[in-house]
Amino acid sequence: MCGAENTTPLAGRPSDGLTPGLGLYSDPIINLDHGDPTIFKPYWMRSRDQLVVSGSELMSYFSRGGHPCWFMEPDFEKSVKRLHGLVGNAVSEGRYLVVGTGSSQLYLASLYALCSPDQPHPVSVVCAAPYYSSYAEATTFLKSSLFKWEGDANAFDKDGPYIELVTSPNNPDGTTRNPVVDRGGNLIHDLAYYWPHYTPITYCADHDIMLFTLSKCTGHAGTRIGWAIVKNEQVAGRMVKYLELSSIGVSKESQLRAARILGAVCNEIEAPPGPNLKFFDFAKLLLSERWGKLRQAVKRSGLFTVSEFPLAYCLFFREYTGSHPGFVWMTCKDKNLDCSGLLREQRILTRDGRRFGSDASCSRVSMMSKDEEFDVFLERLAKVKPPEKSNACNGLLQL
């Protein structure tokens, strides 16, 4: 899922939660714990397009058009459906679109919509490990009587209703996922990374609830816009009710900015080739280059392994391509080592594998940082060394 990346404050971390400017510190902290998608900023700096909204515009709570999602701007809905139609990654025509403040809000709206207030016990919520770390935190935060986090879907053996989250490509390890529990429960498909710069588009998804977000599609995390494509009208209506009660809708300014951004991507797709790379071509090339450099660095270190992905035919690019996820799932070859701890010694902050339902030998590392931060990360990765055995232990081994 691609909502706000929650992080735990650490000693020495800047108060604003951002990596300090590399020119201000001789040995800065490189924060690759969160998934802040600044990687695409150079592309968008080319754009001179501006969105100007006068003080008299967008003053009403309501949007025109009579859509069940009464606060959704028609231009936003049009741009979303247009993009999905051009990319071919999800069926959106003939479906209900719900706009939210990022996909994190839509995830909770989905849980609310799928649970009856009259049920005797909370509905179990599961996801196959390693799962997105914020799922558990978001599900348990309000201690709702409607649903309850039950952890790894592979270990789920309870009777009764359940909701399974299917994240594909998966955050943190980038793998393609299918449902694990097959007992007729409800499914929520988190498809935040199902875009052609991250993974081959192999089919047009048409699931009951599909979550997407602008932050991972184009990199505009600060706009705080996500959308759900929903088959069932009643489920969509309950999701809208949750959004109405929690935030009375979604910023229209953000929707219009998102519509403008998505529209620009659509215009590029439909335009003939020009001197500059189109967005998905630019993003795919950049991520591919980063993954190539990372694999070389990991191979030189000899301490870690990273995921391998098979080639698949991409319906969008019309060629066989590999996957280039926005995160790397890094695993120590020695399962007794603490992966995040080793990287922290080189002032690299990553997210501990235990937060994903795995163990400390694994760590999620963001591939979405600025170029200069990524380059420093690779330099420091080469310096990571396994912890030395103490003299006392060495003495015992010699006896």
N, C-alpha and C positions, 0 to 999 in steps of 0.2 A: 504494500500500500504506500501511497506516496503523499502522505500528509506531512505536517510539520514533523521534523526529526527531533524527538525529545532527547536531550543529553543531560548528563549529570555534571554539575559544576566540579571542576578539578582545580587543585592548587596550581597557581601559576597561569591559569587560563584567563584571558582578557575578560573584563566584566561584561562586554557586549556579546560574548559567545563566539566571536569571529577570530580567525587567525590573524595575528598582528601583521602589519605590512612588512614584507621581507626586507625593506630598506631601513626599517627602524630598529631592528634587533639583529645582533650578530648570530644568534642561535634561536630563531623563532620556533614556537610550537606550530606544528603542521596538524591541523585538525581535520582528519579524514573520518571522524566518527559520524558526522551528519552528512546528509546528501544534498547540500546546497548546490544547485546546478549552475554554477558560474562558468562552467566549461563552454557554454554556447554564447557568452557575451560578445566575443569578437565578431561573430556572425551578425548579431543584431545591431552592432555599432555601425554597420553599413547602412542601416535603414534611416532615412530622414523623415519618415512618416510620423506625424504627430496627431494625437487625439485631443481636441479642445472641446470642453464642455462648458457652456455658459451657466451662469448662476440661476437662470430660470428653467433650465432643463432638468429632467429626471427627479422631480420633486415629489412625485407621488409614490406611495408604497406599491402601487399596482402597475403592471405592464399591460400594454395593449395586446389584443389577440385572443383573449378568452381561453388560454391554455390552462389545463389543470394545475400546472405549476405557475400560479398567478403572478409571481414576481420575476419570471424568466423573460428576458428581452428577446423578441423575435429574431433580431439580427444574430444574437448568440446561438440560438437554436439552429438557424439556417447555416451558420458557419460550421458548427459541429457536424451536422448531418452531411454537409458538402464534403468535409475533410474525410469522414469515415467512408463515404462513397468513393472518393478518389483513391484512398489508400487501400481499401478493401479489407480492413482488419475487423470490422464489426458491422452487423446489420443495425441500422438506425431508423430507416424508413418503416413506418407502420408500428413504431414502438413509442413508448412514453419517455420523454427526456426530463430529467430532474437536475437542476443546477444547485450546487452547494459550495460552501466556503472550503474548497479543497476536498479531496476524497476522504479525509479523516471524518469530516462531518457527515458525509454521505454513508460511510461505513456504519456509524451509529444510527443514522436514519434507517438504514436497511435492517439492522437488528430490531429496532423498534417496530418496523413495519411487518416483520415476519413473526412476531411474538404476540400472542393473545393475552390481554390483561386478565382473562378468566382462567388461565391455566393454573393447575395446582402447584406446579414446581417450575423453577426457572429452566428455560431451554438451554441445553448444552451447546457451547460454541467451541469448535475445534479447528485445527489447521495442522497439516503435516509439517513436522520439524525437518530442517530449520525453517521457522516461520518469521515473518516480519515482527520485529521486537515490540512495536507499539500496539499490535493487536491485543496482547494480554493486558497491557497498561490501560488502553482505552476501554476494554470490555469490563474491567473490574473497577474502574475509577469511581463511578457513582454507586457502586454496590447495588445495582438494580435487581429487583425481584423478577424481572422479565427474562433475563438471560444470565448465564454463568460461564466463565471461561473454564474449559476442561483440558486445555493443552493439546498435546500431540495427537493428531487424528489417527496415527498408526497404532496408538495404544488405547484408543477409545473403545470401550466395550459395554457401555451402559445402554439400557433399554430406554425407550421414550424418544420424544422429538429432539432433533438436533439441527444445528446450522453449521455447515462446513465452509470454510474460506478456502478458495482455490486461487492462489496467486501465480499467474503465469504470464511472462517469465517471473520466476520466483525472486523475491527479495528476502534473503541475501545472496543466494548462490546462482541465480540466473538460469536455472533449469526450467524446462517446460513441465507443467504440472497438470494432472487430472485428478478428479475426486478419488479419495482413498476409502472413505466410508460409503458403502453402497446399500443403504437401508431405507431409502425414500425420504431422506431429510431435505431441508432447503439448502440451496447453494448460493453463495455470493462469489462471483468471479472478479477478482481485482486484476485488471488488465492495464495497470498504469504504465508498464513497460512494453506493452504489445504494440510497438511502433517500429518501422523498418530500420531505424538507425541503431536499435538495440538487438533486434532478433529478426530472422526471416519471417515474413508474413506467409504462413502456410495454409491458412483457411480463414474464412470470414466468420468470426465468432457470433453466435446467436444464442446466448444463455439467458436465463430468467432475469438476473441482475448483473450488470457489468459496470464496473467503476473505472473511470478515467480521470486524469488530472492534467491541467495545463503545465504544471511544474516539470513533469517528466516528458511531456510531449515536446514543448518548445523551450523549456528552461525558465519560464516566468513564474517562479515560486512566489514572489512577492505580490502577485496579482490575486492570489488565494482563490482560485476558481477550479472546481472539479465538476464532473457531470456523471450521472448514472443513466444507463439505458435499461429500461424496465419493460418487461412483456405485459405484466398484469396491471390493469388500471387501478384496482383496489390497493395493491401494494404501492404503486406510485403515489396514490392519494395519501396513504399513511406516511410515506416518506416526506411528502410535502407538508403534512401536518406537523411532523417532528421539526422540520426546518422553520415552520411558522412559529412554533412555540419556543424554539431555542434561540432564534435570531431574527424573527420577523422578516425572512427573506434573505436575499444576497445582494450585495452592492451592485447597483446598475452600472456605475462607472467601471468597476472591474469586469463586468460582463461585456461592456462595449469595447474595452481594451482587448479582452480575450477574443472577441469577434473580429476585431481589426487584425490581430496577430494571426489567428487561424485563417482568415481570409487571405492574408498575404502569402501564407504557405500554400494555400489552394491555388492562388493565381500563378505561383511559380510552377507548380506541378503541371498546370494546363498550358503554360507558355513553352515555346520551343527552346532548345538549349541556347545559352548565352555565354558570355565571357566569365561569369561568376558561377560558382557551384550553388545549386539549389539547397534549401535547408537540409533535407534528409540526406542528400549526398555529402554535404559539408560535415554534418554530425556523424554520419557513419564512418567517413574517412578519419575524422579526428579520434573517435573511440577505437577504431581499428588500429591506428598508429599507437595509441596509448597501451592497448592490450599487447601489442607486439613488443614494446619496450619493457612492459611489466614482466612478460614471460621470460625475456632474456635476463632481467635482473633477478628473478626468482631462481632461474637455473644456475646463475653464478653464485647465489647465496648458499644453495644446497640445503637450506633449513626448512623450506616451505614447499607446499604444493598448492596449485590453484586449479580451478575447474577447467575441463576440456569440453568443447562443444562441437557436435558434428555439423557438417555442411548440410544445408537444406535449400530447396528451391524457393526463392522469395517471389511471390506473386506480384509484389509491387515493383521491385527492381528487375524482375524477369531474368534472374540468374541465380546460380547457387552461391549462397553467402553463409558466413558463420555468424555466431552471436557475439555481441560486444556489450555485455551488461554494464549498467551504471555503477555496479558494485562488484568487488572481487571477494570471494569467500576463501580466505587464506587459512591454510591448515599446517600446523607444525608436523613434520615427519615423525618427530618424537612426541607421542601423545601425552607425555608427562610434562611437557613444557606449556607455559602460559603465553600464547601468541600475542595478545594485547600487551602483556607485561614486557615482552621482549621489544616490541615496537615502541612502547612508551619510554624505554631507556634511551631511545634515539629521538625523543621528543616528537613522536608521531602518535597522535591520539586516534584510536580505532574503537570499534564497538565489540565488546566481549561476546564470544560465542554463546555463553550461558544465557544471554538475554534473548536468544533465538531458539531456545529449547535444546541447545547442543552443549558443548563443554568448552573449557578454557583453552584447549589446544587450537580452537578455531577463532577467527576474528573477521568481521566485515570491514572492508576498506573501501571508501568512496573513490570512484574514478571520475567524479564530476567537479573537481576543484579547478582553480585557475592553473594556467600552464606553469607558472613559476613555482607554485606549491607542489604540483605533481613532479616536476623535475627534482626538487629538493627531496621529496619522498623517495624517489628512485636512488638518489645519491646515498641517502641514509640507510636504505634497505640493504645496500651492500655492506654496511658497517655492523649490521646486527649479528651478534655472536651468541652462541649458547652459553648459559651460565656455567662458570668454572666450578668444578667440584672442590670442596674445601680440603685443606691439607689433612684434616683429621680423617676425612673419608678416604683420601688417597692412601693415608697410612694404613687404614684398616684393610684396604684392598691389597696392600702389599704383604699383609701378614699371611 
